[in-house]
Amino acid sequence: MTASVSFFKKFLCFTAVAEPSLSFLETFLPSSQPEGIIEKFQIDPSKLEMAKKVKAGEPGDSLYIKNLAVVVWGKQELANRSVCGFRCNAKKKSVARKALTPEKLGFIKDKFKERISAEGVGAAEIEKRMSKLNKFICEKIITLNRNKNVT
């Protein structure tokens, strides 16, 4: 096991499942988003378009998800949350942070699925790439918490 894989396994909220399957993700990420979610959560459409300006294909997935998460929650709010709301198992005195909003997480999931489907890849490839969604958001939260001056 490489150092980077073991590092991220410590911070993922799925301790028993290294790479969750699509059906497991759907438990936490509702696929049906409420109508007008962009207006409901006051997401700026121009910022949403900026988040989409990344590399096409699998190399751009990570940056796309991270940008989308910042657009939806904002840096300050995202830094004070966790993907599932569980406490960190690596730190004994840690407390559980508030979980990410399921509606917003579902919105990101739907946008990500639209991006992958537009590339015309198969179902296996979609499932493989969707399984990394929580990992990418977790990486962004870790990065934000590493910076002392979160703005």
N, C-alpha and C positions, 0 to 999 in steps of 0.2 A: 504494500500500500504506500503510495507516495505521500509526501508531507502535506501537499496542498489538499489532497482528498481527505486525509485524517483531520486537517484543520477545519474544513468546512463541515465535516460530520459532527464535530463538537457543537457547532452553532445551529445546525438544522433542528427544527422542532420534531422531525420524524426520526426518533432515535432507533426504532426497530426496523425501519424501511429506508435503505440507502437511496434508492431511486423509486419514488412512488409511481405506481401505474396511473394511467389516466382515470380509471374508475375510482381510485383512492383519492385523487385530486378533486374529482367532482363532488366528493363528500364535503369538502371544505369550500369549494368554489362553485356556487350556483351558476348554472349556465343561463338561466333566464334573468335578464337584467330588467329593472323597472324602466318604463318609458320615460324619456327625458332625463336620463341620468346625468348628462352633461350639464343641463340646466339645474338639476336638483343639487348637485354638488359644486356648482359654480366653477366648472372647468373651462378655462379659456380655450376656445377652438384654435386660436393661433399657436398657443403653446402645445396643443395636442398635435398639430401639424409639424412643429419643430421636433417633437419626440420621434416622429416617423422618419426623419432624415438621417438614417444610419445605413450601414452596408446591407445589401440584400442577402438573403439566405441565412444559413446557420451562423456564420461569423458575426452577424449583426444582431442576433437574438438577445444576447446579454445586455448590450447597450440600449436596445429598444425597450426592454422590460424595465430597466433601471430608470431610463428617462421618463417612461410612462408613469412609474410609481412616484417620481418626484412631482410630476405634473398633477397627479391625482391627489396626493396627500400633502405635498410640500416637504421641504427638507427637515424643518423643525419637528413636525408631526410624525414623519416617518422615522426619525431618529429615536423617538420616544415610544415606539411600538415594536411588536414582534410579529412574525408571520402567523403563528397560531395562538399566541397568548400564554405559552408555557414558560416556566422559569428555566434558566440555563442550567443544565446538569453539570457543566464543567466548573461552575462557581457555587460553592455551598451556601453562601450568604446572599445569593441573588434572589430577587423577587420577580414574580411574573409581571410582564408588561402587558398592556392592553393589546388585544389581538387586532389585526387589520380588519377594517370593515368588510364584511362578506359581499356587500353590494359592489363596493369599489373593486375588490379583488375579482369578483365576477366580471366586471367591466374590463379589467386588464386581461383576464383570461379570454374573453370574447374577442378583444382587439388582436391579441396574440394569435388566436386561432384563425382569424380572418387573414392576418399577415401570412401565416404558413400556408393556408389553403390557396391563397392567390398565387403562390409559387407552383402549384400543381403537383405537389408531392403526394406519396401514398399514405395510407392510414398508419402504417407502422412508423413512418418518419414523423408524422404529426404527433403520434403518441410519445415517441422518444423525445422530441423537442418540447412538448408540453410538460413532460415530467420534470423539466429543469426550471420551471417558472418560480417555484418557491425558493429554490437555491439562488436564483438571480436576485430576487427581492431581499433575501437574507444577506447576500453579499453587499448590497447597497446600504442596508441598515448598519452593517459592520463598518463600512467605509465612513458613513456619516458619524458614527459614534467614535471613530478613531480621531476625527477632526474635533478639536476643542471648540472652534469657532463655527458652529453650525448656524447658518443664516437662512 
